[in-house]
Amino acid sequence: MKEELPVAKNPLILRFHRLMDAFTKSDDERDFYLDSVEGFIVYSDLDKSEEDLKQLETEIKKNQKRYYLIPKMTFYEVKKFMEGFVNEKIYDIDTKEKLLDIIGSKDSRENFLEFIYDHLTELEKWQQYYQERSRIKIIEWLRSQNIHFVFEEDLEINANVLEKTKRMLFDTKVPKDVSQAREVIKLKSKTYYSNEALNPRPKRGRPPKQQVKVEVEPQFTIDIYSKVPRLVRPFLYIPDIRTPAAVTFSAKFETEEHLLASLRGTPRSEGNEKLEALSERLESLRHLSERLAGKEKALGIEPLKVHFAPTGTPKLKKTVDGTGGKKIGAAFEGALTGEKEEKKDSSGVFTPQKRRGGSIRRVTPIKKKKQ
C-alpha cells in the first residue's frame, strides 16, 4: 500500500530565482526535480557516489507523483530566447547583425553572453528580458502541473511571520498572524493563474508622476523543510540566489563570478584596448615619478614645504638709450610702483623734488550797510 503524501495548508512558497537557475542549467547531464509537497528542489548531481545516485533514483520512481522533472531547454528554445531579445530590444543595426551572427555559430550561448557583458548598455536590457521571459515559462510549467504556489520574491510579509508559516505548513491549528499570512498567500497565488501573468501588458491611461526609484533589497527567509526523505537530503539544491544577474543563462558558467572571471581572459574590444594602453602609460609615469622622488631624497634634496611666492614687487632696470631718453623699463617701473621719479644733483645723490608753494588769494571784506 502506497504511503499518502501530506497536504500543505497553503500554496507552496517557491524561490523564483532558484527555479530560474534550475531551468537554465537543466540539460542532458543534469536533472532537477521539484517537490510538490514542500517545494524544495532536488539536483541529481553526478559528482555524488553511485550508491547515493541509485538510492535517489529509487526514491523518485517510488514517488513519481511527488517529484516533477524540470524540463530541459532545447537548442531551439535557447535560440528563440536570444533571437527574441535581439529583435525586440536591440536597435543598433551593427550590434544586431553581430549578435545574429553569434547566434548562428558554434557555442552561441557562451559567445552571446560574452558579447553582452562587453556592452554594458545592452546588459541591463538583457537581464530584464531574460527574467521576464523565464518568469512566463516557469509559471506556464507550474500551472500545467497543477501546483499552487507563490514566489517568495513577490510576498510582502514580515520575515518572522513567513518563517512561522513555513514551519506550520502542515498544521491545522495555527496562531492568528500565521492564519492571516496564509490568507495573503492564497490571494497572491490566484494572480499567477490569471491571463495577466502570462501576457503582461503595460497599464493604459495617464502615466504616474515620476518619482525617485528606491532600490530595496528583497529579504529572504531561511529554507525550512520538514518532510525531506533521508535519501534525498544530500541532493537538495539550495543556492543563495537573490538577483537575476546571478543566473548566467549558461550551464558552462556556474555563477556570475565564474562568467566574469572567464571574460578577463578573453581579448577585449578596440576601445577597451585603448583604455588599457592609457592606464599602462599612467602607471609607468607614476613609477617614474616615484623613482625621481627617491633620487632626490638620496641626494639630500628636500621637497619644498611652502609653495614659492614672490616677496615684493618686481623692479625693472633703469637704462638710458643713446639719445639720453629713458627706456621703457623705467617707465613701467613707475607705473607699477606708483612712485614719481626723483631728480639727481651733480654729485649723483638723489634729492627730493621741490614742490611749488600755493599762493594765498586775498578777498575784499564785505561792508555792512548802515541802518
Buried (B, 14 or more C-beta within 10 A) or exposed (E): EEEEEEEBBBBBBBBBBBBBBBBBBBEEEBBBBBBBBBBBBBBBBEEBEEEBBEBBEEBBEEBEEBBBBBEBBEEEEBBBBBBEBBEEEBEEEEBBEBBBEBBEEEEBBBBBBBBBBBBEEBBEBBBEBBBEBBBEBBBEBBBEEEBBBBBBBEBEBEEEBBBBBBEBBBEEEBEEBBBBBBEBBBEBBEEBEEEEBBEEEEEEEEEEEEEEEEEEEEEBBEBBBEBBBEBBEBBBBEBEBBEBBBBBBBBEBEBBEEBEEBBEEEEEEEEEEEEEEEEEEEEEEEEEEEEEEEEEEEEEEEEEEEEEEEEEEEEBEEEEEEEEEBEEEBEEBBEEEEEEEEEEEEEEEEEEEEEEEEEEEEEEEEEEEEE
